[in-house]
């Protein structure tokens, strides 16, 4: 007997199919554009090739986002001991070139009571999206661009705070901030999935998410992640 699929299962299957089956054709489009650029062509064709490549790049980014969301929705959290400095640095490393190119002053302050127990995947993904958001909403007209990361952890919880002095989010748009595909500013080139995923991850670990944002002043996002109880089996190990 065939079990009827729920609406959520159908959505999951569709998103899984999109994230896997469409990535190869998109990669092929990007590869063909690179090949075409090596042959003589007019300026108009060159502009078209760039638009095709940019569109394929955006589609590829969306497919990665879908895949990440699928992994997250089925992920079973697992707390383990970790080095906070090393984990934060591993998340920041892919952003280093962008931070340097944009002239952003990055500061971080980490105060952790050892041993620090955290779900590495959840913490890393939350930090990644918050930092990406802080960079995306920088005010390019400001001479001093700043992003600050603050981590405080003890035996009860971990508090992660990411602040920027960028564009800020208009008050009238803030209620929609954690909706999927919502972009808080017309200049944003993101997909609008980052903060949606942060909200879902925080909910999954039983944490709390707060934010303060003012236009032309910047935003601060604060995440509290409770410490997962250590089982007797884990203690014996």
Secondary structure, DSSP 8 states (H G I E B T S, - for coil): ------HHHHHHHHHHHHHHHHHHHHHHHHHHHHHHHTS---HHHHHHHHHHHHHHHHHHHHHHHHHHHHHHHH-----EE--HHHHHHHHHGGGHHHHHHHTEEEEEEEEE-SS-EE-HHHHHHHHHHHHHHHHHT--TT-SSEEEEEEEEE-SSEEEEEEEE-S----GGGGGGTTSTT--SSTT--S-S-HHHHHHHHHHHTT-EEEEEEETTTEEEEEEEEE-----HHHHH-
